[in-house]
Amino acid sequence: MRLTILGGGGFRVPLVYHALLGDRGAGRITEVVLYDTDRTRLGAIGAVLRQQAATTDHPLPPPVVTETTDLDEALRGADFIFSAIRVGGLEGRTIDERVALGLDVLGQETVGAGGIAYGLRTLPVAVRIAQRIAAVAPEAWTINFTNPAGMVTEAMIPVLGDRVIGICDSPSGLGRRAALAAGVDPSTAFYDYAGLNHLGWLRGLRSGGVDRLPDLLQSDDALSSFEEGRLFSPDWLRSIGSIPNEYLHYYYFARETLAAVQAVRQTRGTFLLEQQSAFYAETGKHPEQALERWQKTRAERESTYGVESREVADAGERDERDMEAGGYEQVALSLMRAIAHNERASLILNVRNRGVLHHLDDDAVVEIPCTVDANGALPVTVSQLTDHQAGLVCSVKAVERSTIEAATTSSRSAALKALAYHPLIDSVTVARSLLDTYVESLPDLAYLRA
């Protein structure tokens, strides 16, 4: 089978290839095509992958890797297409963050003003890619990891239908950590999780016909043993009767997180830009050290993830156990195997609601547990959102849809509504300033100029 990775020069691509190298099943991926608009980045990541293959002890041949900057060439013949593009690069992300912080609102990559700016840059490109997939590889399955993942998936569905599925590693990681803290085998548990991408809650943890979440919520020691328990504090988790996705820390502790971000020397985007620019530059000079440099850079990246939120919560350094068992690459591999070989799997994915959550219409893309087989992903029944959860989800869904409208119709008015509607932007005046500055600062938003 052939897998095409869009954004093939991206820093996290070796994680996907590592997962493929460990797949010993029949009918596995045998060819990987890396597509990117930046040939230098392609070459660096291609070198990492070749060294990964050379250092892996595996009786089967590793997937063959090819690189191209021609989109149609990359798509042609693909069985699966993994989309992980970053329109505007990390340079764009630093502008997203800096503009928001300059107006005293959070500028996180996928949450609030930063997420809206990222979406406005990304959605036009994502829709054009969907159109090329429909024309060149209509039978391929598209796995979208491009952020904001739920919003981008919803924008691609009118072109690709249910053959595009969004993934994220946050919900499955949360479920696994909570299960281990509760003394439950993560592979046998059912996670009653629901919401939007980067805006969901674990409301139940069923094993052996029993919901283990209530007991977990009563134990300070168990809750303090994993990332989300430390981030939100046991008392708050007991108050809301659920465990939020880590990204909800930006909503529940917005003022504290904003102050923490404004107090540091550089934003997360600036840190990653400097770090990855050094990696690509040095790898270009010393390609024989590509894998070693990538591993060192990745370790630093992972250990500093979410540092501001952990500082606010006094959660300490990131626990290595919270980073175990893989991330989005394992979700992607499980999804591909389930579809390709009709191996029934249960995964938390971004798909059309289809009536599961009553507060949203059928076509709204939500993040919920799904059963996956050769026919794709079908959402399963979960408990309904509480009033608090539904209110926040519906507000952010309105933001997502206004952003999609702005990107697909070049509507400046819709872009302004997206910013003004967001719960973390509490002023239409600030929303106007954000939009004006983003459009002026980001070349990819020229289509929104007045």
Disulfide bonds with the S-S distance in Angstrom:
none
